[in-house]
């Protein structure tokens, strides 16, 4: 229950912070967070395996982020989410796209420079 409350607060915070920078992007942090919500147990709570819903969300998010502004926005949302979870397993986060069979043009990390994403 506490993890769900943290996720809800994270989604709300990301929507407020990223709202002004989403003018050129069709994606918003609510959409990004909804797509990766199933990954939280694996990335931050130590679940032993990646849930299928997590990989479905990662794949869907990749399909939604087709333009540079959308990819940059998705990146910003993921970096914001990563920074909101102190217990995030950085190696699992960085390896998540590959583990789900998805190729993204940046590393999921707390320090990714999303402005450089093309």
C-alpha positions as CSV (number, residue, x, y, z in Angstrom):
1,X,0.0,0.0,0.0
2,X,2.8,2.4,0.8
3,X,4.4,1.7,-2.6
4,X,1.2,2.5,-4.3
5,X,0.9,5.8,-2.4
6,X,4.5,6.7,-3.4
7,X,3.7,5.9,-7.0
8,X,0.6,8.1,-6.9
9,X,2.6,11.0,-5.4
10,X,5.3,10.5,-8.0
11,X,2.9,10.6,-10.9
12,X,1.3,13.8,-9.5
13,X,4.7,15.4,-8.9
14,X,5.9,14.5,-12.4
15,X,2.8,15.9,-14.0
16,X,3.2,19.2,-12.2
17,X,7.0,19.5,-12.8
18,X,6.9,18.4,-16.4
19,X,3.7,20.2,-17.4
20,X,5.4,23.4,-18.7
21,X,8.0,21.4,-20.8
22,X,5.5,19.2,-22.6
23,X,4.3,21.7,-25.2
24,X,6.0,20.1,-28.1
25,X,5.6,16.5,-26.9
26,X,2.4,14.4,-27.2
27,X,3.5,12.3,-24.2
28,X,3.1,13.4,-20.6
29,X,4.4,12.0,-17.4
30,X,1.1,10.5,-16.5
31,X,1.2,8.4,-19.6
32,X,4.8,7.5,-19.1
33,X,4.3,6.5,-15.4
34,X,1.2,4.5,-16.2
35,X,3.2,2.5,-18.7
36,X,6.0,1.7,-16.3
37,X,4.0,1.4,-13.1
38,X,4.1,-2.4,-13.3
39,X,7.9,-2.2,-13.2
40,X,8.1,-0.6,-9.7
41,X,8.2,-3.9,-7.8
42,X,11.1,-5.1,-10.0
43,X,13.0,-1.8,-10.0
44,X,12.6,-0.5,-6.5
45,X,11.3,-3.3,-4.3
46,X,13.5,-6.2,-5.3
47,X,11.0,-8.5,-7.1
48,X,13.0,-11.4,-8.5
49,X,11.5,-11.3,-12.1
50,X,10.2,-8.7,-14.5
51,X,6.4,-8.8,-14.6
52,X,5.0,-9.3,-18.2
53,X,2.9,-6.2,-17.7
54,X,6.1,-4.2,-17.1
55,X,7.6,-5.3,-20.5
56,X,4.2,-4.6,-22.2
57,X,4.3,-1.1,-20.7
58,X,7.9,-0.5,-21.8
59,X,7.1,-1.7,-25.3
60,X,4.0,0.5,-25.5
61,X,5.9,3.5,-24.2
62,X,8.5,2.9,-26.9
63,X,5.8,2.8,-29.5
64,X,4.3,6.0,-28.3
65,X,7.6,7.9,-28.3
66,X,8.2,8.2,-32.0
67,X,9.4,11.8,-32.3
68,X,12.4,13.5,-30.7
69,X,10.3,15.7,-28.4
70,X,8.3,12.6,-27.3
71,X,11.5,10.6,-26.6
72,X,13.0,13.5,-24.7
73,X,9.8,13.9,-22.7
74,X,9.6,10.2,-21.9
75,X,13.3,10.4,-20.8
76,X,12.6,13.4,-18.5
77,X,9.7,11.5,-16.9
78,X,11.8,8.4,-16.4
79,X,14.6,10.4,-14.9
80,X,12.2,12.2,-12.6
81,X,10.7,8.8,-11.6
82,X,14.1,7.3,-11.0
83,X,15.1,10.2,-8.8
84,X,11.9,9.9,-6.8
85,X,12.8,6.4,-5.7
86,X,15.8,6.2,-3.4
87,X,15.6,2.4,-3.4
88,X,15.8,2.2,-7.2
89,X,18.1,-0.5,-8.4
90,X,20.2,1.5,-11.0
91,X,21.5,-1.6,-12.8
92,X,18.0,-3.0,-13.2
93,X,16.7,0.3,-14.5
94,X,19.5,0.6,-17.0
95,X,18.9,-2.9,-18.2
96,X,15.2,-2.9,-18.3
97,X,14.6,-2.0,-22.0
98,X,17.1,-4.7,-23.2
99,X,15.5,-7.2,-20.8
100,X,12.1,-6.4,-22.3
101,X,13.5,-6.7,-25.9
102,X,13.1,-2.9,-26.5
103,X,15.8,-0.7,-28.0
104,X,15.7,2.9,-26.7
105,X,18.3,5.6,-27.6
106,X,19.3,6.4,-24.0
107,X,20.1,4.8,-20.7
108,X,17.5,4.9,-18.0
109,X,19.4,6.6,-15.2
110,X,19.1,9.2,-12.6
111,X,21.7,11.3,-14.5
112,X,20.7,10.9,-18.1
113,X,20.9,14.2,-20.1
114,X,17.5,14.0,-21.9
115,X,18.3,17.1,-24.0
116,X,20.8,14.9,-25.9
117,X,18.2,12.3,-26.8
118,X,17.3,12.3,-30.5
